[in-house]
Amino acid sequence: MKKPSPYLTFAGAIPFVACALLLAINIDSLPYLGTTTDVLSIYGLVIASFMAGAQWGNHLSLADNNRWAIILPLVSNLIAIGLWLGFLTLSAIGFIWLLILGFASMLIIDYGLNRACIITQDYFKVRTYVTAIVVASLIMTAVQL
């Protein structure tokens, strides 16, 4: 049986696309959930934090002398905390742009992890496609705000 992770990864992009499309048709609020921008921002913060945590977890099995064993815990924490502080202090549009930067940065890190054979080519390929979908959705949102 094939692992469900690629399917779940693609499914995780659905709320980004849905919120961008809802904003495009001027649906600014979702019943019981709040403003569409807040829903997108909070979901983006959760997913980005999850992704940073996954990168942090990659360092646990590495030898102490592997450069990624030092880089991953530092950079992943910096990204997660930076996004959290951005969520607390920035305007909605400012935070959306910060999310774009965060997801792009994590893809660059995954590129390095793939080159170092820490993550598989298949995983990196899925991450590349999904990051493109997420970043495109966030850009679509940002230009509408």
C-alpha positions as CSV (number, residue, x, y, z in Angstrom):
1,M,0.0,0.0,0.0
2,K,1.3,3.4,-0.9
3,K,1.8,6.0,1.8
4,P,-0.9,8.6,2.1
5,S,1.5,11.5,2.7
6,P,1.6,12.8,-0.9
7,Y,-2.2,12.9,-1.1
8,L,-2.4,14.6,2.3
9,T,0.2,17.1,1.3
10,F,-1.8,18.1,-1.8
11,A,-5.0,18.1,0.2
12,G,-3.4,20.6,2.6
13,A,-3.2,23.1,-0.2
14,I,-7.0,23.1,-0.7
15,P,-7.7,25.7,2.0
16,F,-5.2,28.1,0.4
17,V,-6.8,27.8,-3.0
18,A,-10.3,27.9,-1.6
19,C,-9.6,31.1,0.4
20,A,-8.0,32.8,-2.6
21,L,-11.0,31.9,-4.7
22,L,-13.5,33.0,-2.1
23,L,-11.7,36.4,-1.9
24,A,-11.7,36.6,-5.7
25,I,-15.5,36.4,-5.7
26,N,-15.8,38.9,-2.8
27,I,-16.6,36.5,0.0
28,D,-14.9,38.2,2.9
29,S,-16.3,36.2,5.7
30,L,-17.1,32.6,6.4
31,P,-20.0,31.7,8.8
32,Y,-18.7,30.5,12.2
33,L,-15.1,30.9,11.1
34,G,-14.5,34.6,10.7
35,T,-13.0,36.7,8.0
36,T,-11.6,34.8,5.0
37,T,-8.3,36.6,5.4
38,D,-8.1,35.5,9.1
39,V,-9.0,31.9,8.2
40,L,-6.3,31.9,5.6
41,S,-3.7,33.6,7.9
42,I,-4.3,31.2,10.8
43,Y,-4.3,28.1,8.5
44,G,-1.1,29.3,6.9
45,L,0.5,29.9,10.2
46,V,-0.4,26.4,11.4
47,I,0.8,24.7,8.2
48,A,4.0,26.7,8.0
49,S,4.7,25.9,11.7
50,F,4.0,22.2,10.9
51,M,6.4,22.3,8.0
52,A,9.1,24.0,10.0
53,G,8.6,21.3,12.7
54,A,9.1,18.6,10.0
55,Q,12.3,20.2,9.0
56,W,13.4,20.4,12.6
57,G,12.7,16.7,13.0
58,N,15.0,15.9,10.1
59,H,18.0,16.8,12.1
60,L,17.3,14.3,14.9
61,S,18.7,11.3,12.9
62,L,21.8,13.2,11.6
63,A,25.3,12.8,12.9
64,D,26.6,15.6,15.0
65,N,29.2,16.6,12.4
66,N,26.6,16.9,9.6
67,R,26.2,20.7,8.9
68,W,22.4,20.2,8.6
69,A,22.3,18.9,12.2
70,I,23.2,22.4,13.2
71,I,21.3,24.4,10.5
72,L,17.9,22.7,10.7
73,P,17.0,23.3,14.3
74,L,18.1,26.9,14.2
75,V,16.5,27.9,10.9
76,S,13.3,26.0,11.4
77,N,12.8,27.7,14.8
78,L,13.6,31.0,13.4
79,I,11.0,30.6,10.6
80,A,8.3,29.3,13.0
81,I,8.9,32.1,15.6
82,G,9.3,34.8,12.9
83,L,5.9,33.8,11.4
84,W,4.2,33.7,14.8
85,L,5.6,37.2,15.6
86,G,4.6,38.4,12.1
87,F,1.0,37.1,12.7
88,L,0.8,39.0,15.9
89,T,2.3,42.3,14.6
90,L,1.7,42.7,10.9
91,S,-1.3,43.8,8.9
92,A,-3.1,41.0,7.0
93,I,-1.4,41.8,3.7
94,G,2.0,42.0,5.4
95,F,1.5,38.6,7.0
96,I,0.4,37.1,3.7
97,W,3.7,38.3,2.1
98,L,5.6,36.9,5.1
99,L,3.9,33.5,4.6
100,I,5.0,33.6,1.0
101,L,8.6,34.3,2.1
102,G,8.3,31.5,4.8
103,F,7.1,28.8,2.4
104,A,9.6,29.8,-0.3
105,S,12.4,29.7,2.3
106,M,11.4,26.2,3.5
107,L,11.4,25.0,-0.1
108,I,14.9,26.3,-0.5
109,I,15.9,24.4,2.6
110,D,14.2,21.3,1.3
111,Y,16.2,21.7,-1.9
112,G,19.4,21.6,0.2
113,L,18.1,18.6,2.1
114,N,17.3,16.8,-1.1
115,R,20.8,17.5,-2.5
116,A,22.3,16.2,0.7
117,C,20.1,13.0,0.4
118,I,18.3,13.8,3.7
119,I,14.9,13.8,2.1
120,T,13.9,11.8,-0.9
121,Q,13.5,13.1,-4.5
122,D,9.8,12.0,-4.4
123,Y,9.1,14.0,-1.3
124,F,10.9,17.0,-2.7
125,K,9.0,16.8,-5.9
126,V,5.6,16.8,-4.0
127,R,6.8,19.7,-1.8
128,T,7.8,21.7,-4.9
129,Y,4.4,21.2,-6.6
130,V,2.4,22.0,-3.4
131,T,4.6,25.0,-2.5
132,A,3.9,26.4,-6.0
133,I,0.2,26.0,-5.5
134,V,0.3,27.5,-2.0
135,V,2.5,30.5,-3.0
136,A,0.4,31.2,-6.1
137,S,-2.7,31.1,-3.9
138,L,-1.1,33.5,-1.4
139,I,0.0,35.9,-4.1
140,M,-3.5,35.8,-5.6
141,T,-4.8,36.7,-2.1
142,A,-2.2,39.5,-1.5
143,V,-3.0,41.3,-4.8
144,Q,-6.7,41.3,-3.8
145,L,-6.1,42.8,-0.3
